[in-house]
Amino acid sequence: MTQITRSLLLLVCFSVCAFAKAQQNRDNYALLWKITSSESIKPSYIFGTAHLKDKRVFDFSDAMLPAIQSSEAFALEVHPDSIGAVFDKKDPVKENLNRYKQLLSKQQYDSLNKRVEKAVGESLDELEENSLYYLEASLRPDMAKDGDQSTFLDAYLYGMAYSMGKEIYGLERIEDQMPPMSSMSEEEVKQGLLQLLEGDTETYEQGIEELVEIYLSGDIQELMKMAQSDGVMNQRMIARNQVMANSMSQIMKSKALFAAVGAAHLPGEQGVLNLLRQRGYTVSKVESTFTGASNNYVIKTNLDSWKTFNDSITSYKVSHPNFTKTMPINDEITMQFSTDMVSGASFFHFSSDLRTKNDLKEETIIQNIINKFVQKADSTDVMKSQVQRSGTSFMQIKRNNANNDNITHIELVFNNRVLYVFGAEYDQSTLAKETAEAFFNSVTINTPAALPEIKTTWQKYTDIQGAFSVQIPGEITDMSRKVPNPADPDGAPYEMNMYLVSDRAKGHNYLIRYNNFPVGYYLEDESAIADEFPKSLLAKGSTLVSKKQINYKGLPGYDFVIKINNQFDSKVRYLSRGNRTYLLLAQNIENTDSLTFDNPVFNSFELLPFRTPDTELIVGDDQTYEFLFPKAYKKETTPADAYNANLSSSTDYSGLDVSSGGVYIFSEIKIKPWYKAASEKAFLDEYTDLLKDYGDSIYYQQDINFKGLTGREVYIKNDKTPVVQRFRLVLAGDKLLSMSTYQSKDELESDRVNQIFESMVIKKNNSFSITASKSKEIIKALSSKDTTVFNEAVGALDYYDFELKDLALLEKGLKMSLPEDQSYWGAKSLLIYSLGLLNTEKAVPVLKKHYLKKSTTNNERIMTFEALEENGSKPAIRTYMELLEQHPPQRNDDRNYAILSSDIDSVLTIDQYGRSLLKVYENEAFRDRVLAYFSRQLSSDSIYTLPYLQENKAKLTAYFQQDALRALETVNLGSPTTGVENLYYHLDVLDTLAIDDSRTLSLVKRLFQERGDQNFSSIGAFEYYIKYATSIDTIAVQDFLKSKYYRFEAMVALVDADYSQMIPSQYLDPKNIAEVSLYNTIGYDDSYPTQMRYQGEFSQDGKQYYAFVYSYEQDGASTEEIQDMEETKTATKEEFIGLVLKQEVALEDLSLPDAYYDYQPLGPDWKESAKYVLDTYK
């Protein structure tokens, strides 16, 4: 029950919870007490209340109403007008949060966090208010039930007094009742938190029911016992009782008082009743009968005591039951709100002066407010009408809220370009409705005050950190914020430094923004960022009007003309300065004059020198080196992800010079002990090549002697970015130390950069030689029982360059008994391949001998063919064909390409090995490989290949017919003889031989008819059929043309064979050709759309385009397509737009027009999306 006790103590003032059922009679009823003294003519009264809505507690004694009526003043614990102070005096959120984390275990904190998140939809870390009082109120179960009163008991009594016109007092301050948490002890806070964790709805409901019953009994002695047993009667409670007794004494000196306080404050030696006696008052219980005489008082709204709010600027007045509190909506609008304790109704109102915002339409604003109002409704019961109040016509909107049966009611009007909004929420009771109606009837609106003359004062703004200056029209507003890094949500965020300033005289807003990239990131592609900017605008409903590449005072960048929200004319200048970007935005919010790039802010923007970076000295983990580095850095150690990597680990320091945006990276790269390079220069050459990314070029490279060690300076440039990379590489024993930076070109050799580069000091060095042979150590390690040592040795076989002198060592390794390895790149396979790389005929017999051993695995045998191919000598090729013909390996589909690959074509000739090749061809496991070889040879060697194939055309035809028949009888397209490649190469060879017998043509026809799935052998079969068949099956042809996948190639084949009359006319329509072009362009690059529809024509830069909308839906898509689709394209109903250049169709030169597409989702205006696609391609 302790949770219920605390909840009622702190939030409802009636702080007792029952452990047992209260009596059902009222023999001991003692809630109403009479107070007299020799100095007062009239008696005063005190009544014990409860903060409950249960209808039963509103059954008053017959003496209650006369007692209130006879009094001159009425007092609650806290004056209603002071309750709003709670909104102004919030506890410090961060301090509370830290306190909760200290007092609770992690498990307890997580449990509380889950309860809060479930109750209010936000975690503890996200709450703007997190005091214990707020948490208790948020987690308290909703006890509302049918028949409850609309207000709490104490508020109801206040309403009676208010209706009677009594003077209203408060006996204590809100701080006495709800002291700041800073004044609460650690134990108090902890107990409060634990009670929140222990509470449950069922226990709470049971406790409330017991509370109601004991309150009905009115036995304050029983209440005192239970309050004491629960520890409620603590020092804070006693102090509050003293304050209340003192306040009552002061009021009763001049007025007859009726005081309503929580019943728990009455009894006991330190209770209010006894404290009053100690002050000389006679306090006696009022005998109570219950006939219902006090229960029928009708509370009415007392308009005479209402408070009036007057806005002198926009000239409106409105009255409400009490004072209002303010709540800022934005920088320009402040809302006034209040709550009436008597009726339970709440009110708000505000005005928005739009006299300087000529671009905003009144009808649009009102409609937007109505739309939002309707969207938030839980019920469709929304009523709209026009009402007249004080000569003004208001738009009135009401809705019944389904969640609590309340009425939400707003009235709004434009008057002289000022928007006025008044609103209320109230229940269905007569009192609440009358109160709300009185509120709306009190509104008066007059002509707003004249606008003051706006003067613009331009001044220079200098940002040392941002390294720029600019002229601005007035005070600047800092809008800086942090944005999560989309590439690494858990990493350092983007720090967006943003400043807003307005030229109110002209209606122009200016935004100045600069940002560095997060630690570890740099500007890799300037044009990509320039593309992303308009793409983000489209996603937010804005329009890109134009984009132009510029150079502004030596800085590369872009000028954009945009319409924000398709409404506000805006100019954006995007600039790059090394790894920092600047963005200037000028926005015309009034449309009173033209806004150009030639404006004072843009023209005055000047760069300043970067300030000196803040650095610190970093010492390597093994104390062998040190260097200066920016203070903003992160460190990460990455071990090698595979044994076959020649580097064992990399320790990287990523630093950001926040004063310039310059990025620094220092890397300590550990070289594995078995790595060997031909020379230190060769190693640096290899590593330098790894530094380059796509599009990079080295524009400066110089070998250096760095303090006695071999090193290199490398400068790398990429045309996509203004950032230049500078590297200093130093070989220090078994380490490669790399200091690099990403800067603008003019900063690359500045003092600030050189300061860091020259700070590197190598304190110790080991004797590791990168050029020494390690072959003996590697082969020896293969016999190690230590798994790690063995695996490292196997990995070394992959990266180590063996020399001719190592032949015997490699042969020795092949003879070793090594652990069985099922992978293709196992230890012995790597030894085999290393033998091939020696490029010596002496290795051939070693390879052949091992191949023929019974213990040799199939993977090792296939690897032998790769090794012999690498060797390339005549003995190697002779052995290659001998083994393939007489001792072929088992087919391995994963490595089948290794057999007769294109790399062997130059040394394996038909005239020498034609007979052997035909033998291998007869082996169905490798027939597709021989056919692929024949097909390649036809294009490069017609002297020997064509006569050879003609000589064997009967056999080639027979095997095609055999394989084609198998393909038609099986669904296994991946088997050696029925696979797509095998059939395609069959057809290529037979086409060269012009095979046109009826059986072959019958099978070919069946291949494109019955195997019409998306594969190139089907189109090959169709082309073959059209070329050689003497009688064409028109129905079969037209069925094949239905597929957009095959249609274009099939139409070309028909045109080439003079069968263009078989092409349905609609397929030659330019729009249809365009659809096929887009379909195949998208499919070739990615995956084929499953749905397409024509959208319309679009023109840009004097060219016409057809626009199509395409999408990806799993229904109807092939299994392969579904597996290939990216996540952004699998979402049902997500649509994209593509465009195709409009061009006439010429049969004599049938071609597909250029197609353009992008996976930017289709926006509300398809033409804007189309424009974006074309701009992106440009």
ABEGO torsion letter per residue (X at the ends): XAAAAAAAAAAAGBABBBABBBBABAAABBABBBBBBAABABBBBBBBBBBBABAAAABBBAAAAAAAAABABBBBABBAAAAAAAAABBBBAAAAAAAAAAABBAAAAAAAAAAAAAAAGBBAAABABABAAAAAAAABBBABBBGBBABBAAAAAAAAAAAAGBBBBBABBAAAABBBAAABBAAAAAAAAAAAAABBAAAAAAAAAAAAAAAAAGBAAAAAAAAAAAGABBAAAAAAAAAAAAAAAAAAAABBBBBBBBAAAABEAABAAAAAAAAGBBBBBBBBBBAGAAAABBBBBBAAABBBBBBAAAGBBBBBABBBBBBBABAABBBBBBBBAAAGBBBBBBBBBAAABAABBAAAAAAAAAAAAAAABABABBBBBBBBBGGBBBBBBBBBBAAAGBBBBBBBBBBGGBBBBBBBBBBABAAAAAAAAAAAAABBBBBBBBBBBBBBBBBBBBBAAAGBBBBBBEBBBBABBBBBBAABAABBBBBBBBBBBBBAAAGBBBBBBBBBBBBGBBBABAAAAAAAAAAAAAAAGBBBABBBBBBBGGBBBBBBBBBBGGABBBBBBBBBBEABBBBBBBBBAAGABBBBABBAAAAABBBBBBBBBBBBBBBBAAGABBBBBBABBBBBBBBBABAABABABBBBBBBBBAAAGBBBBBBBBBBBAABBBABAAAAAAAAAAAABBBGBBBABBBBBBBGGBBBBBBBBBBAABABBBBBBBBBBEABBBBBBBBBBAAAAABAAAAAAAAABBBABBBABBAABBAAAAAAAAAABABAAAAAAAAAAAAABBBBAAAAAAAAAAAABBBBBBABAABAAAAAAAAAAAAGBAAAAAAAAAAAABAABBAAAAAAAAAAAAAAGBAAAAAAAAAAAAABBBBBBAAAAAABGBAAAAAABBAAAAAAAAAAAAABAAAAAAAAAAAAAAAAABAAAAAAAAAAAAAAAAAAAAAAAAAAAABABAABAAABAAAAAAAAAAAAAAGBABAAAAAAAAAAAAABABBBAAAAAAAAAAAAABABBBAAAAAAAAABAAAAAAAAAAAAAAGAAAABBAAAABAAAAAAAAAAAAAAAABBBBABBBBAEBBBBGGBBBBBBBBBBBABGBBAAAAAABBAAAABBGBBBBBBBBBBBBBAABBBBBBBBBBABBBBABAAAAAAAAAAAAX
